[in-house]
Amino acid sequence: MKKLITLNLLVSLLFVINNCNSKVEDQASQQLSKEELTEEIEFYLKDKLLHIWYPRMVDKENGGYYTNFNSDWTLMETQPKMIVSQARGLWTASKAAELFPDDPRYLDAAHYGFTGLRDTMWDYQKGGFHFFAPNPNEAPSAIKQSYGIAFGIYGLAAYYKLTSNPEALELAKKAFFWLDEHAHDAEHGGYYDILTREGLSALSPDFNPELLGRYGEIANYKDYNSSIHILEAFAELYVVWKDELLKDRLREMLLITRDKIIGEKGYMSLYFEKDWTAISFQQESDSVIKQNFWLDHVTFGHDIETAYLLLEAAEVLGEEVEETEHFTKKMVDLALENGFDEEYKGVFDGGNYFQDEDKPQITKGSKNWWSQAEALNTLLIFAKHYPDEPVYMEAFQNMWAFCKEYAIDKENGGWYEETIDVTPSSKNKKKGHVWKSNYHTGRSLMNCYKMLHQ
């Protein structure tokens, strides 16, 4: 009897050991070599992303880009044109043409994107970019946004770098000066996002937010989202135009983002008073905190993206690089600890700090496409910067395996709006719309491709 028990125990032990070895081998098999990663990312970048969007998105009749696509990439009937997605399409096409100069589809797409911004999106009566292209049968929108104008600058700067077209640089300069004149706060720094068509903002005594509908509720606030993309746009423009005022504004936005928008805990607040005092509900009840989620929460994807944007801006500026690296590492480490699913399988959309808690709770458990893409880019950057800390490469490898399985549509191409492990209905959602283009995914995979080649 004792021999039988001993034998059974030995068999059980061998099973456990073999099972553990199998799991270790499975995990090891996910760690791809540099060559395998490069090959895979090139395939998913070209065949499953860029070749899907270009030339499909190009509107050769009217200029600019189509944005609305069904889940199978059929073109939808309505095609509104918004400055953000139009400019993002131009930026991505320009960068793709720069990276893959032998493929003519990207340069061709960039030309159409430029003419669309120039001929349709620019407001020749009032200045600045329309947020939505005007409908010939309707009056233009009464609202402009610094966020959208920044993306116009961003796309034009990339196109100018590619083509040296002086018309593109002149339009980018006009947009910069218009934005700076109407939205810049000379006293406290930074920019207001919500503007009237004429360019009035909360800086003006004649500004009436009640006339702006739902936008009026946040028109008196400054915010993180327009700020990080103004930073991004100014960095892109400064690469091709070494203007002193632009340099001052780029430095200002770098320091505001780093030293005011990012709090002591290492994550970004969302909205601010004019002096950059954060709007916070953390000392309120749980119900009040949840009720005000959109004004105050931790956006892990934006934290990860902003870490990259800050590093990029500091390098372009040639200043504050070492200090900025310290801040960005804190941001990424906090997101890795609190904002990723188990074993780094996806980035959650949002969390909240509740009263007297040291860690945020996940309060929005979906995983949108752009956060997953931004994580890939930033994690690979940090793996290069900190090779002695294997967590970044481990997280990158796991995230890449996760994206291939749950974020990328292997059959039709493109990325789902939300990852299908949490939101399986994403399989049937639109592949493109005015807020979902190829900018986050394209930039991330192009950057990863370049880093792996280096």
N, C-alpha and C positions, 0 to 999 in steps of 0.2 A: 504493500500500500504506500509506504514511504517512497519507494522507488518510482511509483506511478506519479505521485505528487511532484517529486523532483523533476521527472521527465516533462510533465505538463508545465511546470514553472519555467523550465529551460526553453521549451517551445514558445511559450508566451513572451519570454524575454527576447528570443531571437526575432520574433515577429515585430516587437516594439523597435528593436534596433534597426531592422530592415526598413520598417516604415519611416523611422526618423531619417535614415540614410536616403531614402527615396525623396523625402521632402526637401532635404538639403540639396540633393541633385537637381530637383525641380527648380529650386530657388537659384541655384548656380547657373542653370541653363538659361534663366532669364537675363543674366548679366552678359550682354552682347559685347563683342569686341568693338574697338573703334571702327574697324573696317566694316563690320556688319551694321553698326549704327549708321554710318555714313551712307551705305548702300540703301538701307531701309528708308532713311529720312529723305534721301534724294527721290526715291520712288514715290513716297507719300506726298512729298512737296510738289513734284511735277505731275505725276499721273493722277493722283487722287485729290489734288487741290487746284493748282494753277491752270492745268489744262482743262479742268472742269469750268472754271470761271471765265477764262479768256480763250476764244473770243466771244463766248456765249453772252457775256454781260454787256458787250459793246453795242451801244445804240448808234448805228452808222447813219441813221436818218436824221436824228435830232442832236447828236453829240452827247457826250456823257455816257452813263451806264444804266442798264436795267438793274433793278434790285430785287424784285419779287419773283421767287422761284418756288414751285411746289417741291414736295419731298423727292420726286423723281427728276427734278431739274427742268420740267416743262415751264415755259414762261407764263406768268399769270396775266390776267387782263389789265389790271390797274398797275401803273408803274410810277408812283410818286418819286420825285428826285429831291433828296435832302443833302445839304452841303456836307454833312459828316460822311455819309457813305460814298458820295461822289468823290470827295477828296481822298478818302481812304483807298478807293479803287485806283485813283491816279498815283498815289504814293506806292502802292503795292506793285502796280504795273511798271513803274519807273525803277524800282529796286530789282524787280525780276529781270528787266531788260539789262540792267547793270550787271547782274550776277550771271545771266545766261545770254550774252550778246548775240549768239548764233541763232537764237530763236526769234523770228521776226514778229511773232504775235504780241509780245509784250510791248515793244516800242510802238507798234500800231495802236494797241489799246491805250497806251499813255497819251498819244496824240489826241485821241478822241476824248479822253478825260480832261485834258487841258482845254480844249475848245469848249467843252461843256461848262467848265468853271468860268471861263472868260465870257462866253456868249449868253449863258443862261442863268448862272448862279450869282454873278456879280450884279449889284444894284447900281445901275448907272445914274439913277436920280438922286439917291441918298447916300451912296457909298456903303462899303461893307458887303458881305455876302448875305443874300437871302437864306433863311434857314430851309425853306422849301422853295423850289422853283415856282415862280408865279404861274397860275392858270390864266390863260388869255381872257377867260370870261369872268374872272374874279379880281378883286383888288388884292395886291400883295399882302402877305402876312404883316401884322402890326408888330411882330416880335423878331428880334435878332438875338443871337447868343454868341458870347465870346468863345464858347466851346466850339461852335461851328466855324467861326472865323479863324480860329487857331488851326483847325484841320485844313482849311483852305490854304493857309500859309505853309503848312506841313507838306501837302501834296505838291504845291507849286515849287517849293524849294528842292524837293527830290527830282522833279521833272527838269528844273533848270540845271541841276548837277549832272543829269544824264545828257541833256541836249545842248546846253549853253544858249538856249533860246532867250534873248534879252527881254522879250515880251512877258515871259513867265516870271522873271525876276522883278520886273517893274510892277506887275500885278501883286506879287507877294509883298513888295515894299508898301504899296498903297494900302493893302489890307493891314499890315503891321501898324502904319501910322494912323489909320482910321481907328483901329482897336485901341491904340495907346491914347489917342486924343479923347475918346468917348468913355472908356471903361477903366482906365488906370487910376488908382487912388494914390495921389502924390503924398498924402499925409501918412497913411498906414501901410502902403505898399500893396501889391497885388491888383487883381482885376475883379470887377463885378461881372457876373455871367449874363444876367437877364437885361436886355436893352430894348428900347422901342426901335421901330424901323429907322427913325431919325438919329438914333444913337444916344438917347437919354437913358441914364442909369440912376441908381440910388444916390449917386454923387450930385445930381441936379435937383434944385428945389422945385422944378416943374415936373419931376417924375411922379407919376401916379400909378402905383402898382395895382390898384383896383381895376384899372382898365385892361389888365393883362390876363384876366381869367385865372386859371389854376397856377400859372407862372407867377402871379402876383404874390402868392403865399411865400415864395422863397426869394423874391427879387431883392429884398433888403439884406440878404445874407451873402457872404462870400462862401465859396465851396471848394472842396478838394478836387472834384472831378474836372472842372474847367481848368483849375490851377495846374494839375499835373500835365494836361494836354497843351496848355499854353507853354509850359516848360519844355515839353517835347518839341513843339513847333518852333520855338525860338532857338533851340539847339540845332535843329535841322537847318534853319535859315542862316544861323551864324556860320555854319560850315561853308556856305557859298557867298556870304556877305558880311565882311568884318566891320560892321558899323558900330560906333562907340555907344550910341543910345541902346541899340539892340544888345550889346554886351552887358550894359548896366542892368537892363531888364532881365536878361538871362540869369545873371548873378542874383538879382533880387528874387526871382522865382525859385531858384535853387535853394536859397537860404530860407525863404518862407515855407517851402514844402518840407525841407529837412528839419527846421528848428521850431516851426509853429504848427504846421498841419500834423506832423508826427508827434504824438504825445510822449510822456515819460515812459509809458509801458511798452512803446515800440510799435504802435499801430496808428493809422490815420483817423482823426476825427473827420466828420463829413461836412458839417456846416458851421459857420463862424459869424460872430458880430464883426462890425467894420474894423475893429482893432485886433482881430484874429483870436478873440476869446471863443473857445469851442462851445457849441450848443450841446449840452449833455443832460441826459435823464437818468444817469446811473444811480443817483441817490433817491429816485422815486420808487414807487411800488412796482412789482413785477408787471402788473397789467399796464401801467403807464409806459414802462419801458417797451413792452411789446407793441403797444398802440403807436408809439413814435419810432418804430423800427427804421423807417426810411429817412429819418433825420439823424439817427444816432445808432450805429451798429458797427461791428468790425467787418470790413469787406476784405477777406483774405486774398482774393484775386487781385484787387487793386493794390494791396500792400506789396504783393509779389511783383506786380507790374511796375509799381513806382520805384521799387528797389533798383530795377534795371534802368528806368528813366533818369533817376538821380545819378547813377554811375555814368551813364552816357553823357548827361549834361555837364558833369564835373570834368570829364575827359575832354569834351569839346571846348569848354571854357578854359581848361588848363589850370584850374584853381580848385581848392577845397577837396581834392581827390581823396586824400587819406582820411580826413575827418568824415567825409561822406560815406566811405566804405564802412566805417564803424557803425553808422546809423543804419545802413542798408542791411548789414549782417544781422543786427538786432531784429529788424523787421522780418527777414526771411526765417530766422530761427524761431521767432514767435509764431509765425504762420505754420511752420513745420510741426511745431509742438501742439498747436491748438486747432488748426484749420484744415488739416488733411484727414482723410479717412484712414482706417487701419492699414498699416504697411504702405502708406503713401499711395493709396489707390483712389486718387481723386481729391480735388479741392472743393470744400463746401462753400456755398454762396454767402453765408453770413452767420455771425454770432453776436452775442450780447454779454457784456459784463453786468451782472446783477449786484445788488447791494452787498458789500463786504466780501465779495468773491475775488480771488486772485486770478482766476482763469475764466475766459469767456465760455459760455454754453453755446452750442450750435442751435440756432433758432431758425435757420433756413437751410435745410439739408439737401437741396438740389445741387447739381454741379453743372454750371453752364459751360458752354464750349470755350469761351475766351479765357476763363480762368485756368483751365487745363492747359491751353496753349501757352499762356504767359508763364505758367509754372515751368514748363519745359525749358524755355529760354533762360529764365533766371537761375534755375537750378544748375544748368550746365555752365553758366558763367561762374557760379560760386564753386562748382567742382574744379574749375580751372584756377580760380583765385586761391582756393584752400584745399590743395591736393592731400594734405595730411588729415583732413576731416572727411572720412568716407561717406558720411550721411548724405552729402549733397549728390554724389554720383549714384548712391543707392536709391535715393528718392527719384532722381532723374530716370534711372533705368526702370523702376517700378511704374512711374508715371507714363513713360513711353509705352510700356506693355499695356497699361490700363487704357491709354488713349486708342491704341490700335484695336482693342477689343470692344470698347464701350463708347468712344467719342467719334470715331471715324466710320462713315458708311462705306464698308469695303465693297459693296455691290455697286452703288450709284456714284460713289465719290462724295467729297465734301464732308463736313462735320455736322453731327446732330446739334440741335440747339441746346439740349441738355443730355447728359450721358444716360445711356439706356439701362444702366444697372439700377438707377434710382427712378428714372422717368422713361419707361419703355415706350410710352406714347410719342416720344420724340421721333421715333422712326417715321411717323406720319405727319410731322410738322414741316413747315416751310424750311427749305434749305437756305433761302436768302430773303431778306427784307431790309428796310431802311436802317435797322439797327444791327443787322447781321450780314457782314460782308466777308472779305478774305484778308482783312488787315491784321487782326490778332494772330490768326493761324499762319498766314503767309509770312509775317514778320518773324514769328517764332521759329518756324521751320527753316526759313532762309538763314537766320542767325545761327541756329544749331548746325546747319549744313556747313556754314563758313567756319565755325569754331572747330568742328571735327576735321575739316580739311587742314586747318592750321596746325 
